[in-house]
Amino acid sequence: MTDLKITGLGAGQDISKLKPAGKEPAVGFDAMMQDAMGKISQVQTDTEKAVKELTSGGDPTQAIIAMEKADMDFQLMLEVRNKLLSAYQEVMRMQV
């Protein structure tokens, strides 16, 4: 968890020039989506590894947890895709 620094404004300071402490610059949508897809790919790789370990006598609990996590990530990705498609279709229906 990060610490938040709260400071008061001095007389004569312009509030519009203040920036949040510890915030990185905004990342583009495409970079954010690529990062999310990379994380989903990593979860799938981890799941495959857990299943292979299960076949060689590994812990079934870890395999089940990994499979459920992969399933939830996949469902989330599908919902995001559906929302993006519906937003795109809504924009395309707009009259200019």
N, C-alpha and C positions, 0 to 999 in steps of 0.2 A: 504494500500500500504506500502511496506517495504522500509526503507531507505537503499541506497547503500553507502557503505563506499569506497571511492577511495583513495588509498594511493600509494605513489611512492615506487619504489624499491631502497633500499639503495645499496651502493657499496658492492659487495661480497655476495649478497643474491642470492640463487638459485631459479629460477622461477619455477622449477619442484616440489618444496616442498610447494608451496603456495596452499592454499585451499580457495574456495569461502567463503566469510563471510556470516554467517547465513544459510548456506546450511546444510540440514540433509543428512545422508548417503543414498545412493541409496537403494530404496526399490525393493524387488524382483517382478518379473512379476506376479506371482500368488497372492501375497498380494495386488498388485495394482488392479488386476481384481476382487478379492474378495471385495475390498473396493468399486469399481465401481458398482458391483452387489448389494451390500448393499445399496448404495445410490439410485439405481433404485428401489429397493424394498421399500425404504422409500417414494419415490415419489409416487409409486402406492398406498401405505397405505394412504398418504395424499390425494390422489385423491378420494379414496373410502370414506374417511371422509368428503370431500367437497361435494360429491354427496349425502351422507346421510343427510348432513346439508341442501342441496338444497331441498330434499324431505320433510323436516320439515319446509320449509319456509325460507331457507337461501338465501344468495346472489348468483344469477345465474352467475354473472361475475366471482366470485372466483372459482366456479365449472368449468366454461369453461376454465379459465386460468390453473387450475390444470390438467384438461384433456388434454389440448394442450401440457403442459409441459411433462406429462407422455408419450404422443404420440411421442414427439420429442426425449425423452430419449430412448424410445423403438426403434425408427428408427436408432438412433445412435448406440445402442447396436447391432442391426442387421448388420449394415454396418461394425462395428468392427469385428463381427463374420465372415462376408463374406471375409474381407481382410485377417483375420487369416487363413481361410480355403484355400484361393487362394495361400497364402504364403506357407502353408503346402504342397499343391499339387505341387507347383513349386519345392520345395525342394525334394519331392519324385520323381519327374521326372528327377532330376539331375543324371548323371552317375558318379559313383565313380571310 
